Amino acid sequence: MWAADITYVPMEKGFGYLVAIMDWHSRKVLSWRLSNTLDADFCIQALEAAIQDYGCPEIFNTDQGAQFTAEAWICILKNHGIQISMDGKGRYHDNIFIERLWRTVKYELLYTRAFSNT
């Protein structure tokens, strides 16, 4: 089973958006992308890279965000025969492993440094 989620990255002027795709069993981050917009494209790029590098999981879990309910995202999963699993609204602990990753990234990297937009 794989999971994906997006977190906000504080920048000098606004935010960046970081998506990660993680294998639940190994807790390994299989792919990630950073974007300055919240469109689905950067998530799709990360998904395609993970599939290319690691093959397909049986099940893919995400929240119900617009990026993960976008037609392009759903089509890729369906075309590869991947079962879609989505968290219930407000149920962050359904995807607890990637939420734990975000806590580590934020407290050990992002909150201890300042990033510029250039």
C-alpha positions as CSV (number, residue, x, y, z in Angstrom):
1,M,0.0,0.0,0.0
2,W,1.2,3.5,-0.9
3,A,0.0,6.8,0.5
4,A,0.3,10.5,-0.7
5,D,-0.2,13.8,1.0
6,I,0.6,17.5,0.6
7,T,2.0,19.9,3.1
8,Y,2.7,23.6,3.1
9,V,6.3,24.8,3.1
10,P,6.7,28.3,4.6
11,M,8.6,30.6,2.3
12,E,9.8,34.2,2.5
13,K,6.7,35.3,0.5
14,G,3.9,32.8,0.9
15,F,4.1,29.0,0.7
16,G,5.4,26.2,-1.4
17,Y,3.6,22.9,-1.6
18,L,5.3,19.6,-1.0
19,V,3.8,16.2,-2.1
20,A,5.3,12.9,-1.0
21,I,4.4,9.4,-2.0
22,M,5.3,6.8,0.6
23,D,5.3,3.0,0.9
24,W,3.4,2.1,4.1
25,H,5.3,-1.1,4.7
26,S,8.9,0.3,4.5
27,R,8.0,4.0,5.3
28,K,10.2,4.9,2.3
29,V,9.4,8.1,0.4
30,L,9.2,6.8,-3.2
31,S,8.8,10.2,-4.9
32,W,8.2,13.8,-4.1
33,R,7.7,17.1,-5.8
34,L,7.6,20.8,-4.7
35,S,5.3,23.3,-6.4
36,N,4.4,27.0,-6.0
37,T,0.7,26.2,-6.9
38,L,-1.8,23.7,-5.6
39,D,-2.8,22.3,-9.0
40,A,-2.7,18.6,-9.5
41,D,0.2,18.5,-12.0
42,F,3.0,18.2,-9.4
43,C,1.2,15.4,-7.7
44,I,0.7,13.6,-11.0
45,Q,4.4,14.0,-11.8
46,A,5.3,12.4,-8.4
47,L,2.8,9.6,-8.9
48,E,4.2,8.8,-12.4
49,A,7.8,8.8,-11.2
50,A,6.9,6.4,-8.3
51,I,5.2,4.0,-10.6
52,Q,8.0,4.2,-13.1
53,D,10.7,3.6,-10.4
54,Y,8.8,1.1,-8.2
55,G,6.0,-0.5,-10.1
56,C,2.4,-0.3,-8.9
57,P,1.0,-0.9,-5.4
58,E,-2.2,-2.8,-4.9
59,I,-3.8,0.0,-2.9
60,F,-3.2,3.8,-2.9
61,N,-4.4,5.9,0.1
62,T,-4.9,9.7,0.1
63,D,-7.2,12.3,1.6
64,Q,-10.0,13.8,-0.4
65,G,-8.1,16.8,-1.6
66,A,-8.7,18.3,-5.0
67,Q,-5.4,17.0,-6.3
68,F,-6.2,13.4,-5.4
69,T,-9.8,13.5,-6.6
70,A,-8.8,15.1,-9.9
71,E,-9.7,13.2,-13.0
72,A,-6.1,12.9,-14.2
73,W,-5.0,11.4,-10.9
74,I,-7.9,8.9,-10.7
75,C,-7.3,7.9,-14.4
76,I,-3.7,7.0,-13.7
77,L,-4.6,4.8,-10.7
78,K,-7.5,3.1,-12.6
79,N,-5.4,2.6,-15.8
80,H,-2.8,0.7,-13.6
81,G,-5.4,-1.4,-11.8
82,I,-4.6,0.3,-8.4
83,Q,-7.4,0.2,-5.8
84,I,-8.2,3.7,-4.5
85,S,-8.6,4.3,-0.8
86,M,-9.5,7.7,0.5
87,D,-9.6,9.0,4.1
88,G,-12.8,10.2,5.6
89,K,-13.1,13.9,5.9
90,G,-11.1,15.2,8.9
91,R,-9.6,11.8,9.6
92,Y,-5.9,12.7,9.4
93,H,-4.9,9.5,11.4
94,D,-6.1,7.3,8.5
95,N,-2.9,8.4,6.8
96,I,-0.8,8.6,10.0
97,F,2.5,7.4,8.5
98,I,2.8,10.3,6.1
99,E,1.5,12.7,8.7
100,R,4.4,11.6,10.9
101,L,6.7,12.3,8.0
102,W,5.4,15.8,7.8
103,R,5.9,16.4,11.5
104,T,9.6,15.2,11.2
105,V,10.2,17.3,8.0
106,K,8.7,20.4,9.6
107,Y,10.3,20.3,13.0
108,E,13.7,19.0,11.9
109,L,14.1,21.0,8.7
110,L,11.5,23.6,7.7
111,Y,11.0,25.4,11.0
112,T,14.7,25.6,11.7
113,R,15.6,27.3,8.4
114,A,14.4,30.2,6.3
115,F,13.7,29.6,2.6
116,S,13.6,32.3,0.0
117,N,11.4,32.2,-3.2
118,T,14.4,32.6,-5.5
